[in-house]
Amino acid sequence: MNERSAPATRSNDGASADPPRLGPRPLDRPPVDPDTAEVFGRPSGVEGGFAAPRGGTPTPTPATVAAPPPAALASAFGRPVADAPPLQRPPTNGAGGDDVDGAFWVEGADRDPWRDPDSAVELGPPAAADRPVRSRPRGEGARLSLRELVFGRRVDPRALAGLALVAVLIGAAGGLVGRLTADGAAGLTDPDPTITQAVAAKERPPGSVADIAARTVPAVVSIEVRVGQEGGTGSGVVIDPAGYVLTNNHVVAPAAEATGAQIEAIFHDGTRSPAQIVGRDPKTDLAVVKVKVANPVVATIGSSAGLAVGDGVLAIGSPLGLVGTVTDGIVSALNRPVRLDGSGTDASAVIDAIQTDAAINPGNSGGPLVDSTGAVVGINTAIRSLGAGEGGSIGLGFAIPIDNARAIAEELIRTGVVTHAEIGINARSVNDGTTDGAQVQNVQQGGAAAAAGIVEGDVIVRVGNRPIAGADELVVAVRERNPGDTVPVELIRDGRQLTLSVVLTSD
C-alpha cells in the first residue's frame, strides 16, 4: 500500500501552515526459531489461515496412515456388519432361540412413526388400548439347600461340621455355668421351704407370768388428770366392787384443790369413766378415788408381811400412758425407808418401801405390785434415777407395802381422812463410827417424847423391835404404830444406853 503525504497549506507569506506528516515506522520482525517454526508454523504451501494460496494450485498434504485398531476395539466401537440384526430388535437372552414374540414386532413396525426418530410431528388417532401382556409360565426350579442359601456354596461341609461342634461345646459350657450359678443361688432360696408350724396352743400353767397378767390386768386402770391445759397420767388398782380405786396421792394431788379439774379412769378394754377423790393421805402418799362402773374386776389383795428377798413380782400399770403394761422382776429388799420428792404437791412422805428391780417408769405410780399368786403386795410409788430430772427405770423401784396401804385405804373409804401416830420430835441421821441412829434436834412441848423424858441430843437407836439407822427410819417405825400405843424407845445419852417407854399421840 503506497503511502502519500497530503499537500501542505502555506500562508500568505509563503510559509507552510501544517506540519509535515511522517510515514509509519517500519515493523521490527525478530527472526523465528527454526524448531519453533517447524512445530507451530503453517504447512508447506499455505500462506493464510483460511484462504487458498493466490494464483496457484494447493500443494497436496501428504496423508498419514494410522495403524489398524485392535480387534476388541473394532468389535466394540466399529460399524456393524451388513447382515447384523438392527438394534431395535429385542434380545432373546438365549432362551427360545430365534423365536421372538410377534406381539412386539409387527409388519410395518419399521415405518411406525412412533419408532422412527426422524418422523415429523403429526396428530394421529387415540392410542389403542393396552394389550394384555402374556406371561410365559415358568416351571419350578431346583430347591436350594441351607448351606447354598446361607453360604452360597462357599463353605466346605467339613467346616460346617466343625462350626456345629464348636456351637455345641459353647452351649454345653453355658449350660454348665448356668447350673453352677443356679446351685449357688439355691443356697439362699428354696422353692419348697419346710417351716415348722407352731402348735395350736401354748400351755400357760397357773402361776406363770401370762396367767398372773391375764387375771390382774383387768383390775388395773390408767388415771388421767387434767387441770386447765396441763395434765398427767398415773395408775390405780380396783380394790372394792363399789368402784373404789387405790392410787398414789401425788397422782391426784394436782386436781385436789384446782377448780374445774377432771379425773378420768381408763380400763384395759378402753372403757372410760369419770373419777372422784374419796380421800388422800399425803404422809403416806396414798389416795382413794371412786369410778362409776358396774361390777368391775377387783384385784386380789395379798400380804406384804410374807414377802422375802428374791420372790418374783410383777409391776402393772400405764408407764408413759401405755395402758396395761406388765414388767417382771424380783423383790430386791424389804423395809427400805425412802423419802419421796414432794415438789409440786403437798406430799412430803416417807415410806417403808419394798424395793424391786421390775421396771417402774413415770406413769406406773399407783399401780399394783403383785406376787407369784397374782395377789397385790404393794403399790408402786417411786424410782431412783441417775442425775437430775426425770429418768427411766434403772432397776431401783419402790412400792408401798400393801399391809400399810390397805389400812390407809380402809380408813379413807370410811372417813375420808387418816390419823397417824406421832412421837413429837425432829431428828437427823448420825453415825459415830460404830453405831447409826437418829439424833434428836428438838422436842415438841407437850408431845409424846417430852412426856417420856427424851431430850435434845439423845440418839435413838431402836423403837420397839426395829433398829433405827437414821431419821427416815425413825419416822416409818413410829407411823407403823397406832395412836395411843406404848412403845419402848432405846437411846444413847452421854454415852449411856437408856430405854424409855413412850405413849404415842396422834397427829
C-alpha positions as CSV (number, residue, x, y, z in Angstrom):
1,M,0.0,0.0,0.0
2,N,1.5,3.3,-1.1
3,E,1.6,6.0,1.4
4,R,1.2,9.6,0.2
5,S,1.6,12.8,2.1
6,A,-1.2,15.4,2.0
7,P,-0.2,18.8,0.4
8,A,0.9,21.3,2.9
9,T,-1.0,24.6,3.2
10,R,1.0,27.6,3.0
11,S,0.4,31.1,4.5
12,N,0.3,34.4,2.6
13,D,3.9,35.0,3.3
14,G,4.7,31.7,1.5
15,A,5.4,29.6,4.6
16,S,3.7,26.2,5.2
17,A,0.6,26.2,7.6
18,D,0.5,22.5,8.6
19,P,3.5,20.4,9.9
20,P,4.8,17.7,7.6
21,R,3.3,14.2,8.1
22,L,5.7,11.3,8.5
23,G,5.1,7.7,7.3
24,P,4.7,4.6,9.5
25,R,7.7,3.3,11.3
26,P,8.8,0.0,9.8
27,L,8.0,-3.1,11.8
28,D,10.7,-4.9,13.6
29,R,10.3,-8.6,13.0
30,P,12.7,-10.7,15.0
31,P,13.9,-13.9,13.4
32,V,11.8,-17.0,14.2
33,D,13.5,-20.1,15.6
34,P,13.5,-22.8,13.0
35,D,12.4,-25.5,15.5
36,T,9.5,-23.4,16.7
37,A,8.5,-22.6,13.1
38,E,8.5,-26.3,12.2
39,V,6.2,-27.1,15.2
40,F,3.8,-24.1,15.1
41,G,4.2,-22.8,11.6
42,R,1.8,-23.2,8.6
43,P,2.1,-26.2,6.5
44,S,4.1,-26.0,3.3
45,G,2.3,-24.2,0.6
46,V,-0.2,-22.5,2.9
47,E,0.1,-18.7,3.3
48,G,-3.0,-17.9,5.2
49,G,-5.2,-19.4,7.9
50,F,-8.3,-19.8,5.6
51,A,-7.7,-18.8,2.0
52,A,-6.0,-20.9,-0.6
53,P,-2.7,-19.6,-1.9
54,R,-3.1,-16.9,-4.5
55,G,-2.7,-17.7,-8.1
56,G,-1.8,-21.3,-7.7
57,T,-2.9,-24.9,-7.0
58,P,-2.8,-26.1,-3.4
59,T,0.0,-28.4,-2.7
60,P,-1.4,-31.7,-1.5
61,T,-0.6,-32.6,2.1
62,P,0.9,-35.9,2.5
63,A,-1.7,-38.3,4.3
64,T,-0.7,-40.0,7.5
65,V,-1.5,-43.7,7.6
66,A,-2.7,-44.9,11.0
67,A,-2.3,-48.4,12.2
68,P,-5.5,-50.6,12.2
69,P,-7.3,-50.6,15.6
70,P,-7.2,-53.8,17.8
71,A,-9.9,-56.4,17.1
72,A,-11.6,-55.8,20.5
73,L,-12.0,-52.1,19.9
74,A,-13.2,-52.6,16.4
75,S,-15.8,-55.1,17.6
76,A,-17.0,-52.8,20.4
77,F,-16.9,-49.4,18.6
78,G,-16.8,-50.3,14.9
79,R,-19.7,-50.2,12.4
80,P,-21.9,-53.3,12.4
81,V,-21.7,-55.7,9.6
82,A,-24.3,-55.6,6.9
83,D,-26.2,-58.8,7.9
84,A,-26.3,-57.9,11.7
85,P,-29.8,-57.5,13.2
86,P,-30.9,-54.0,13.8
87,L,-30.5,-52.5,17.2
88,Q,-34.3,-52.2,17.8
89,R,-34.7,-56.0,17.6
90,P,-35.3,-57.2,21.2
91,P,-32.8,-59.6,22.6
92,T,-33.7,-63.2,23.2
93,N,-31.5,-63.7,26.4
94,G,-30.6,-67.1,24.9
95,A,-33.9,-68.5,25.8
96,G,-36.1,-69.6,22.9
97,G,-33.5,-69.2,20.0
98,D,-34.8,-67.1,17.2
99,D,-38.4,-67.5,18.2
100,V,-39.4,-63.9,19.0
101,D,-42.8,-63.0,20.3
102,G,-44.7,-61.4,17.4
103,A,-46.7,-59.1,19.7
104,F,-43.7,-56.7,19.7
105,W,-42.6,-56.9,16.1
106,V,-45.5,-56.5,13.7
107,E,-45.4,-55.8,10.0
108,G,-44.7,-52.2,9.1
109,A,-43.0,-51.6,12.5
110,D,-40.0,-50.1,10.8
111,R,-42.4,-47.5,9.3
112,D,-44.2,-46.7,12.5
113,P,-43.7,-43.0,13.2
114,W,-43.6,-43.8,16.9
115,R,-40.4,-45.9,16.3
116,D,-38.8,-43.6,13.7
117,P,-36.7,-40.9,15.4
118,D,-36.7,-38.9,12.2
119,S,-40.5,-38.8,11.8
120,A,-42.3,-35.4,11.8
121,V,-44.7,-34.4,14.4
122,E,-48.3,-35.2,13.5
123,L,-51.7,-35.6,15.1
124,G,-53.0,-39.1,15.0
125,P,-55.9,-41.2,16.3
126,P,-56.2,-42.0,20.0
127,A,-53.8,-44.6,21.3
128,A,-55.1,-48.1,21.1
129,A,-55.9,-49.9,24.4
130,D,-53.1,-51.7,26.0
131,R,-53.0,-55.3,25.1
132,P,-52.6,-57.8,28.0
133,V,-49.1,-58.9,28.3
134,R,-48.9,-62.6,28.1
135,S,-46.5,-64.2,30.6
136,R,-44.8,-67.3,29.8
137,P,-45.4,-70.0,32.5
138,R,-42.2,-70.8,34.4
139,G,-41.5,-74.2,35.8
140,E,-40.4,-74.9,39.3
141,G,-36.6,-74.7,39.7
142,A,-34.3,-76.7,41.8
143,R,-34.5,-76.2,45.6
144,L,-31.6,-74.7,47.5
145,S,-30.0,-76.4,50.5
146,L,-29.4,-74.5,53.7
147,R,-25.7,-74.3,53.0
148,E,-26.3,-72.9,49.5
149,L,-28.9,-70.5,50.8
150,V,-26.7,-69.2,53.7
151,F,-23.2,-69.5,52.4
152,G,-23.8,-69.7,48.6
153,R,-21.8,-73.0,48.3
154,R,-18.7,-71.2,49.5
155,V,-18.3,-73.3,52.7
156,D,-16.9,-76.7,52.9
157,P,-19.2,-79.3,54.6
158,R,-16.3,-80.2,57.0
159,A,-16.1,-76.6,58.1
160,L,-19.9,-76.6,58.7
161,A,-19.5,-79.7,60.8
162,G,-16.7,-78.1,62.8
163,L,-18.8,-75.0,63.3
164,A,-21.6,-77.1,64.6
165,L,-19.3,-78.9,67.0
166,V,-18.0,-75.5,68.3
167,A,-21.6,-74.3,68.8
168,V,-22.4,-77.5,70.8
169,L,-19.4,-77.0,73.0
170,I,-20.2,-73.4,73.7
171,G,-23.8,-74.3,74.6
172,A,-22.6,-77.0,76.9
173,A,-20.2,-74.6,78.6
174,G,-23.0,-72.1,79.0
175,G,-25.3,-74.7,80.5
176,L,-22.7,-75.7,83.0
177,V,-22.1,-72.2,84.1
178,G,-25.8,-71.6,84.4
179,R,-26.2,-74.8,86.5
180,L,-23.4,-73.7,88.8
181,T,-24.9,-70.3,89.2
182,A,-28.3,-71.8,90.0
183,D,-26.7,-74.1,92.6
184,G,-25.1,-71.1,94.2
185,A,-28.4,-69.2,94.3
186,A,-30.1,-72.2,95.7
187,G,-28.1,-71.8,98.9
188,L,-30.1,-68.6,99.6
189,T,-33.5,-69.6,98.3
190,D,-35.6,-72.7,98.5
191,P,-38.6,-73.3,96.1
192,D,-40.1,-75.7,98.7
193,P,-39.5,-74.4,102.2
194,T,-40.4,-76.5,105.2
195,I,-41.1,-74.1,108.0
196,T,-42.1,-75.8,111.2
197,Q,-45.6,-74.9,112.1
198,A,-46.4,-73.6,115.6
199,V,-48.5,-75.7,117.9
200,A,-52.2,-74.7,118.0
201,A,-51.9,-73.5,121.7
202,K,-49.3,-72.9,124.3
203,E,-49.6,-74.0,127.9
204,R,-49.7,-71.3,130.4
205,P,-49.8,-73.0,133.8
206,P,-51.2,-71.4,136.9
207,G,-48.6,-69.1,138.4
208,S,-46.9,-68.2,135.1
209,V,-46.4,-64.5,134.2
210,A,-49.1,-64.8,131.4
211,D,-51.6,-66.3,133.9
212,I,-51.0,-63.7,136.5
213,A,-51.2,-60.9,134.0
214,A,-54.4,-62.2,132.5
215,R,-56.1,-62.3,136.0
216,T,-54.7,-58.9,137.2
217,V,-54.6,-56.5,134.3
218,P,-58.4,-56.2,134.1
219,A,-58.4,-54.8,137.6
220,V,-55.8,-52.1,136.8
221,V,-56.8,-48.7,135.4
222,S,-54.9,-45.7,134.0
223,I,-55.8,-42.4,135.7
224,E,-55.6,-39.2,133.6
225,V,-55.7,-35.9,135.4
226,R,-56.4,-32.6,133.5
227,V,-56.1,-29.2,135.1
228,G,-56.7,-26.5,132.6
229,Q,-54.2,-27.0,129.7
230,E,-52.0,-29.3,131.8
231,G,-52.4,-33.0,132.5
232,G,-50.7,-36.1,134.0
233,T,-51.0,-39.8,133.9
234,G,-50.8,-42.4,136.7
235,S,-52.2,-45.8,137.5
236,G,-54.5,-47.4,140.1
237,V,-56.0,-50.7,141.1
238,V,-59.6,-51.5,141.9
239,I,-59.8,-52.8,145.5
240,D,-63.6,-52.8,146.1
241,P,-66.6,-53.9,143.9
242,A,-68.2,-50.5,144.6
243,G,-65.7,-48.9,142.3
244,Y,-63.0,-47.8,144.8
245,V,-59.6,-47.4,143.2
246,L,-56.4,-47.2,145.3
247,T,-53.6,-45.0,143.9
248,N,-50.9,-42.5,144.9
249,N,-51.6,-39.2,146.4
250,H,-49.1,-37.4,144.1
251,V,-51.1,-38.7,141.0
252,V,-54.4,-36.9,142.0
253,A,-53.0,-34.1,144.2
254,P,-52.9,-31.5,141.3
255,A,-56.6,-31.9,140.9
256,A,-57.5,-31.9,144.6
257,E,-57.5,-28.1,145.1
258,A,-57.9,-26.9,141.5
259,T,-61.3,-25.7,140.2
260,G,-62.6,-27.4,137.1
261,A,-60.0,-30.3,137.3
262,Q,-61.0,-33.6,135.7
263,I,-60.0,-37.1,136.7
264,E,-60.8,-40.0,134.4
265,A,-60.1,-43.7,134.8
266,I,-59.4,-45.8,131.7
267,F,-59.7,-49.6,131.9
268,H,-57.7,-52.1,129.9
269,D,-60.5,-52.6,127.4
270,G,-60.7,-48.8,126.6
271,T,-63.7,-48.1,128.8
272,R,-63.5,-44.6,130.3
273,S,-65.2,-43.4,133.5
274,P,-65.0,-40.2,135.5
275,A,-63.4,-40.5,138.9
276,Q,-63.8,-38.5,142.1
277,I,-61.4,-38.2,145.0
278,V,-62.6,-40.0,148.1
279,G,-59.7,-39.2,150.4
280,R,-55.9,-38.5,150.4
281,D,-53.1,-39.1,152.8
282,P,-50.0,-37.0,151.9
283,K,-47.9,-38.5,154.7
284,T,-48.0,-42.0,153.1
285,D,-48.6,-40.8,149.5
286,L,-51.8,-42.8,149.2
287,A,-55.3,-41.8,147.8
288,V,-58.6,-43.4,147.0
289,V,-60.8,-42.4,144.1
290,K,-64.2,-43.8,143.0
291,V,-65.4,-44.6,139.5
292,K,-69.0,-45.3,138.4
293,V,-68.6,-48.7,136.8
294,A,-71.0,-51.6,137.3
295,N,-69.4,-54.8,138.5
296,P,-65.7,-54.0,137.9
297,V,-63.0,-56.6,138.2
298,V,-61.5,-56.4,141.7
299,A,-57.9,-57.3,142.4
300,T,-56.9,-59.9,144.9
301,I,-55.3,-58.3,147.9
302,G,-52.3,-60.2,149.4
303,S,-50.0,-59.6,152.3
304,S,-46.6,-57.9,152.2
305,A,-45.5,-59.4,155.6
306,G,-44.8,-62.8,154.0
307,L,-42.5,-61.5,151.2
308,A,-38.9,-62.5,151.1
309,V,-36.0,-61.1,149.2
310,G,-35.8,-62.9,145.8
311,D,-39.6,-63.5,145.5
312,G,-40.9,-62.9,141.9
313,V,-43.1,-60.0,141.4
314,L,-44.9,-58.2,138.5
315,A,-45.4,-54.4,138.2
316,I,-48.5,-53.5,136.3
317,G,-49.6,-50.0,135.2
318,S,-49.5,-47.4,132.5
319,P,-46.0,-46.1,132.1
320,L,-45.9,-43.1,129.8
321,G,-49.7,-43.6,129.2
322,L,-49.2,-47.2,127.8
323,V,-52.2,-48.9,129.5
324,G,-51.9,-52.5,130.8
325,T,-48.1,-52.7,130.7
326,V,-46.6,-55.7,132.6
327,T,-42.9,-55.9,133.8
328,D,-41.3,-58.8,135.6
329,G,-38.8,-58.7,138.4
330,I,-38.0,-59.8,142.0
331,V,-38.1,-58.3,145.5
332,S,-34.7,-56.7,145.9
333,A,-35.1,-55.5,149.5
334,L,-37.7,-55.1,152.3
335,N,-38.4,-52.3,154.8
336,R,-36.4,-49.8,152.8
337,P,-37.1,-46.2,154.1
338,V,-37.5,-43.9,151.2
339,R,-38.3,-40.2,151.4
340,L,-40.4,-39.0,148.5
341,D,-39.8,-35.9,146.5
342,G,-43.0,-33.9,147.1
343,S,-42.1,-31.0,144.7
344,G,-45.3,-29.7,143.0
345,T,-47.6,-31.4,145.5
346,D,-48.4,-31.3,149.2
347,A,-46.8,-34.7,149.6
348,S,-43.6,-35.0,151.7
349,A,-43.9,-38.6,152.6
350,V,-41.5,-41.2,154.0
351,I,-42.5,-44.8,153.1
352,D,-41.2,-48.1,154.4
353,A,-40.9,-49.5,150.8
354,I,-40.5,-52.8,149.1
355,Q,-37.6,-52.5,146.7
356,T,-37.8,-54.3,143.3
357,D,-36.0,-54.5,140.0
358,A,-39.2,-54.8,138.0
359,A,-39.2,-51.9,135.6
360,I,-41.2,-48.9,137.0
361,N,-41.4,-45.7,135.0
362,P,-43.3,-42.4,135.1
363,G,-47.0,-43.4,134.8
364,N,-46.6,-46.6,136.9
365,S,-47.3,-44.7,140.1
366,G,-50.3,-46.1,141.9
367,G,-50.3,-49.4,140.0
368,P,-50.1,-52.7,141.8
369,L,-47.0,-54.8,142.6
370,V,-48.3,-58.5,142.6
371,D,-46.7,-61.7,143.8
372,S,-46.4,-65.1,142.1
373,T,-50.0,-65.9,143.0
374,G,-51.4,-62.7,141.4
375,A,-52.2,-61.0,144.8
376,V,-51.4,-57.4,145.3
377,V,-48.5,-57.0,147.7
378,G,-47.6,-53.3,147.1
379,I,-48.4,-50.0,145.4
380,N,-45.7,-48.8,143.0
381,T,-44.7,-45.3,144.1
382,A,-41.2,-44.2,143.3
383,I,-37.9,-44.9,141.4
384,R,-34.3,-44.0,141.9
385,S,-32.7,-42.4,138.8
386,L,-29.3,-41.1,137.9
387,G,-28.7,-37.4,137.6
388,A,-31.3,-34.6,137.7
389,G,-34.7,-34.5,136.1
390,E,-37.0,-37.3,135.1
391,G,-35.4,-40.6,134.2
392,G,-36.4,-44.1,133.3
393,S,-36.0,-47.3,135.3
394,I,-32.5,-48.3,136.3
395,G,-33.8,-51.3,138.3
396,L,-34.4,-49.4,141.5
397,G,-38.2,-49.2,142.1
398,F,-40.1,-48.8,145.3
399,A,-43.6,-49.8,146.4
400,I,-45.7,-49.1,149.5
401,P,-46.3,-52.4,151.3
402,I,-50.0,-53.5,150.9
403,D,-50.4,-54.1,154.6
404,N,-49.9,-50.4,155.3
405,A,-51.7,-49.3,152.2
406,R,-54.8,-51.4,152.9
407,A,-55.2,-49.9,156.4
408,I,-54.9,-46.4,155.0
409,A,-57.4,-47.2,152.2
410,E,-60.0,-48.6,154.5
411,E,-59.8,-45.6,156.7
412,L,-60.1,-43.2,153.7
413,I,-63.1,-45.1,152.4
414,R,-64.8,-45.0,155.9
415,T,-64.0,-41.4,156.9
416,G,-62.0,-39.7,154.1
417,V,-59.1,-38.8,156.5
418,V,-56.4,-40.8,158.2
419,T,-54.6,-40.1,161.6
420,H,-51.1,-41.3,162.3
421,A,-49.1,-42.0,165.5
422,E,-46.7,-39.1,166.5
423,I,-43.7,-39.1,168.8
424,G,-43.2,-35.3,168.8
425,I,-39.6,-34.8,167.9
426,N,-37.4,-33.7,164.9
427,A,-34.2,-35.7,164.3
428,R,-31.3,-36.1,161.9
429,S,-29.3,-39.2,160.9
430,V,-25.9,-39.6,162.7
431,N,-23.1,-42.1,162.9
432,D,-20.3,-42.2,165.4
433,G,-18.3,-44.8,163.5
434,T,-19.8,-47.8,165.3
435,T,-23.5,-47.0,165.8
436,D,-26.1,-45.4,163.5
437,G,-29.1,-43.6,164.8
438,A,-31.4,-40.6,164.8
439,Q,-30.2,-37.7,166.9
440,V,-33.0,-35.6,168.5
441,Q,-32.8,-32.0,167.3
442,N,-35.7,-30.5,169.2
443,V,-38.6,-31.9,171.3
444,Q,-42.2,-30.7,170.8
445,Q,-43.6,-29.3,174.0
446,G,-46.5,-31.5,175.3
447,G,-45.7,-34.2,172.9
448,A,-45.1,-37.9,173.5
449,A,-41.3,-37.6,173.6
450,A,-41.4,-34.8,176.1
451,A,-43.7,-36.7,178.3
452,A,-41.4,-39.7,178.2
453,G,-38.3,-37.7,179.1
454,I,-36.5,-37.6,175.8
455,V,-34.3,-34.5,175.5
456,E,-32.3,-32.8,172.7
457,G,-29.1,-34.6,171.9
458,D,-30.4,-38.1,172.6
459,V,-29.6,-40.6,169.8
460,I,-32.5,-43.0,169.3
461,V,-31.2,-46.4,168.1
462,R,-34.3,-48.6,168.4
463,V,-38.1,-48.3,168.5
464,G,-39.8,-51.5,169.7
465,N,-38.0,-54.4,168.0
466,R,-36.9,-52.3,165.0
467,P,-33.3,-50.9,164.8
468,I,-33.1,-47.2,163.9
469,A,-30.3,-46.3,161.4
470,G,-31.5,-42.8,160.6
471,A,-34.1,-40.1,160.8
472,D,-36.3,-41.6,158.0
473,E,-36.3,-45.0,159.6
474,L,-37.5,-43.4,162.9
475,V,-40.4,-41.8,161.0
476,V,-41.6,-45.1,159.4
477,A,-41.1,-47.0,162.7
478,V,-43.4,-44.6,164.5
479,R,-46.1,-44.4,161.8
480,E,-46.5,-48.2,161.6
481,R,-47.8,-47.9,165.1
482,N,-51.3,-46.7,166.2
483,P,-52.0,-43.6,168.3
484,G,-52.1,-44.5,172.0
485,D,-49.7,-47.4,171.6
486,T,-47.0,-47.6,174.3
487,V,-43.6,-48.4,172.6
488,P,-40.2,-48.9,174.2
489,V,-37.6,-46.5,172.8
490,E,-33.9,-47.3,173.2
491,L,-31.5,-44.3,173.1
492,I,-28.0,-43.2,174.0
493,R,-27.4,-40.2,176.2
494,D,-24.0,-39.0,177.2
495,G,-22.6,-42.4,176.2
496,R,-25.1,-44.3,178.3
497,Q,-27.8,-46.6,176.9
498,L,-31.3,-45.9,178.1
499,T,-34.7,-47.3,177.4
500,L,-37.8,-45.2,177.8
501,S,-41.5,-46.0,177.4
502,V,-43.3,-43.6,175.0
503,V,-47.1,-43.4,174.7
504,L,-47.6,-42.3,171.0
505,T,-50.0,-39.4,170.3
506,S,-52.0,-38.6,167.2
507,D,-51.0,-36.1,164.5
